[in-house]
Amino acid sequence: MDWSRRACSRRGHVLYEPVEKEYQGQVRADTGIGTAWRCLRCGDFVLDVPTASGPVAEAPMPLRGKALRSRFIMRLLAVERIFRFLLVGLGAYAVWKFSNSEHSVQMLFEKNLTIFKPVAQHYGYDLDNSSVVTTIRKLFTYKHSSLDLAAAALALYAVIELIEAIGLWLAKRWGEYFAAVATSLFLPVEIYELTEHATKFKIATFALNVLAVVYLVWAKRLFGVRGGGRAYEAELTSESLLHEPTEPVGPAKPTGAVPNNGVSNNGVPGGGAPSRTVPDDGLSSDTLTNNAATLPLSVAEPTVRMPLGEPPEEIVQA
């Protein structure tokens, strides 16, 4: 899947016009049907007007390729955290509500239990010695303060899940660190629960959390892994289609054959065709080549092959 084109199809292209003339060759192409601008996300040339203009240093750096795929994974993890937040939050509210009305809930339970006893006895089921009834009655013996403490602990866990979800959804660096640390801290608790009573749901949850921590640390280069944050930022910058090169990119200059020590068959030093000078408007009879897309200059004129990376350095005779 081409994640860059997929994003552009949903959000539109990112077109930017640098004010420095020497950099416009990286993103601009004059054709016979208009001026085309290169999208900074998918890399395609589009016959449209740039949505912004300014210095190269202020050019937008949209996520491309693997970075877009990584953000998609981050948002899947964020959705899972939102689900946990809702589930644990409801549990915290239920425990708090029960602690504040424990006596009334106990009376309601015992009253309904008396109603269902004849039906249970008819089918040979002893409700008084049922494990479910015994567990519920045990809950009524808990102190009010203990229930409040349990509700507070569940509420704190729900807030942690919410913070993780927000940080991962927004693809923030602090969110990635927070999610990795918070998830790691709860892994020993999950391991203990698996040793006590393992279920398919607990095993799946534990495996998901381990994979999430490994992915965050490795892919996001957390805690200095694979070069750390600097290497991660450098990776994102290197994928930018408009950046300031080491040497400023100027307009293409016509050149002839590169001279060498050999002599060609026609007697011209350099081993190739004799060099010639091409006028500034000579693009109508020549082509610019650099292994890229082809854009027509006009209906009756030859074509221009626009560079995908750096501007062309030679003008070759058509």
N, C-alpha and C positions, 0 to 999 in steps of 0.2 A: 504494500500500500504506500502510495506517495502522500505522506502526511502533510507536506507543504501545500500541494495542490488541493488536497482535501480541505485544508483550513481556508485557502483563498476562495474556494467555491462556496464556502459558508459565510465568510466575513468580508470578502472582497480583497483586491490586491493592495499592496503597500507600495505606493509610488512616491518617490522623493526626488526633488531637484536640488542638487548641491549648488551653492552660489559660486564656488570655485570652478572656473572654466576647465582647469586641467583635470578635474575629476568627473566631468560630465560624460566623458567618453566611456566610462564604466557602466552607465545606466541609460544613455540616450542613443537613439538611432534615428537618423533622418531617412525617410523612405519616400517613395513616389506617391504614397497615399496619406502621408502625414508623419508626424513625429511619434516614435514609439519609445516608451519608457519601461525600464526593466523593473519588475516586481522584486522587492527586497526579500520576499518570503519564498516564492516558488521559483524565481529566476526567469520567468517568461517575460518577453517583451509585449507590452500592451499599448494599443493605440488609444491613449486616454491622457487626461491632464493630471499631473502630480497633485496629490492632496496636500503636500507641504513642501516648503523650501527653506533652506538655511545652510549653515556650515556643515561640513562633513562630520565634524566632531559631535554635532547634535542630531545626526541622522538616526532614525529609529532602528532598533535591532530586533526585529520580530523573531520568535523562535522558529527554527527550521528543522525538518527531518527528525533525527533522533530526539531532539529536545521536545518536539511536539508529542512524540510517542511517550516520552517520559512524563510529560504533564498529564497525558490521558491516564496513565497508570496512577499518578498521584491523586487524581480526582476519583478514581475508583476506590482507592484506599480511604479518601475523604468521605465518600458515600457510606462505606462500611462503618466508619467512625460515627457518622450521624445516626445510623441505625442503633449502634450501641448506646449512644447518648440518650436516645428516646427510650430504649428498653430499660436501661439502668435508672434513668430519671423517673420513669413510672414506678419502678420498684421502690425508689427512695420515697416517693410521695405516698405509696401504699403503706409502707412501714410507719411513716410519720402520722398518717391518718389513723392507723390502727393504734398507735401509742396514745393518741389523744382520746380515743373512744373505746379503749380496751374492755371496760366493764360492760358497756352496752352491747358490744359485739359478742362477748362471752354469753350474755343472757340470750341474745338472738340465736346463737349457735346451739345452746342447750335446749332451747324451746323447739327448734326445728328438729333436733336430734330425737327428742321424745316423740315427735310426730312420725318419724321414719322408722322408729324401732319396731313396731308391729309388722310393717312390710318386710323389714330385714329378717325378723324372726320367722316369718312365713316361708322364706326361701332359705332358711338355715344359716343366716349370716349374723354373726355376733358383732354389733356395732361398738359395744363397750370395749371390747378387746381388739378392735381394728387398729392397725398401725397408723392409718391416716388420722383417725379420731384421736389416738394417743398423741401424735405429733402436734395436732392443732391445740389440744388441751395443754401441752407443754409450753406452747407459745404464750398462753395466758398467764403462765407463772413468771415470765420475764419481767424484770423491773422496768418501770417507765423510763428511767435514765438509760438503761441498756438499749431499749428500742430507739430512743432519740439518738444515741451514739451510732447505732447501725444506720439509721436514716441519714445522718450527717456524712458517714463514710461513703455511702452509696451516692449521695449528692456530689461529694468531692470527686469521686470517680467519673461521674457523668460530666462534670465540668472539664475534667482533663480530656475526656474523649471529644468534647466540643471544641476545645482549643486545638487539639490535633487536627480535627476536621477543617477548621478555618485555615490553619497554616498550610495544610496540604492542598486544599482547594485553590488557595491564592498562590501556590508554588513559591512560598517564602523560604529563605534559607533558615530562619529561626524555626519555622514550622517543621522542616525536615529534621533538624536537631531535636526538637521537642518530641516529635513522634518517635524517633529512634530511641531516645533515652526513656521515655515513659513506657513504651512497649517492652523494652528490655527489663525494666524494673518489675513488671508483672509476670514475666516468664517463670520465675521460681514458684510463684503462687499457682500458676497453671500446671506446672510439673507436679506439684504436691497434689493437686486435685486429680490429676491423671493416675497417680499412684493409689489414691483412695478409691476412686470409682471412675473408670475410663468409659466414655461414651463416644459415639461417632462424632457428635457435635463438638465435644471438647477436643478431640483429636484434630478435627478440621480447623478449629479456631486456633489451636496451638501451632499447627503447621503454617497457617496463614500469617500469624504474628512473626514467626521465625523468618519466613521468606520476606516479609515486609522490612524487618530490621536489616537483613543481609542486602536486600536491594537498595535501601536508602544509603547504607554505609558505602557500598561499592559504586553504585551508579552516580550518586551525588557527591562522592569523594569526601565524606564526612570524617572528622577526627584525623585529618591528615592522610587518609588513605588515597593512594594513587596521585599524590601531589597536593591534595587538599583543595581548599577554596580557590587559591590562585590558579591552579591547573584547571579547575572547573570553569572559572571565568574566562581563562584563555581559550578553552575549547569553544565556548559560546561565541567569543569575539572572532575566532578564526573562521567561523561559518558565515560571517557577515559578508554580504555581496558588495557593500559599499564601505570601504574603510580607507584610512590614510596609509598608503604604502610607505616603505622606507624611503624611496625616492619618488617625488611627485611625478604623476603621470601626465605627460604633455601631449599635444596633438601629434598624430602620426606624421612622420617625416618621410617623403619619398626617398628611397635609396636604390642603388643599382645592385649589381651582383657583388658579393663579398670577394675582395681580391685575395689571391693566394699565390703561391710560387709557381703554379702550373700555367700552361698556356692552352687555350681552347683550340678547337679545330679551325675556327675562323681567325685565329691569330690575336685574339684579344686576351690580355693577361687576366687571370682570375678563374679560368676554367669554365666560364659560362658565357651567357649572352652579353654583348656590350652594354654598359650602363647608359642610362638616358635620364633626362630630367623631365619630370611630369609636372605640369602646371597645377596650381592650387585647385582649379576647377576640373582637373583631369579625372575625377572619380567616375565620370560618365563612361570612360573607356577602359577603366581598370576595375579590379576587384580587390576587396580586403578579405584576407583569409586568415582563419585561426580556429578551424574545427568547430564551427558553431552554426547557429540557425542562419538561414538565408533570407534576406529582405530585399525586395526590388526597389531600385532607385526610381524607376519610372516604367511605364508600359513597354517602351521600346529600348530601354537601356539594359546593360548587364546587371548583375546582382551584386549585392554587398553581403559578405558573410560576417556577421557581427560577432565579436569575441564574447565568450562566456565568462572569462576572468579578466585578464589584463587587456588593454587596448592593443590593436595590431601594431606591429613594429615595422612591417614592410608592406609596401604596395607592389603587387606583382602584376605583370602585364597580363591582361585577360587573354 
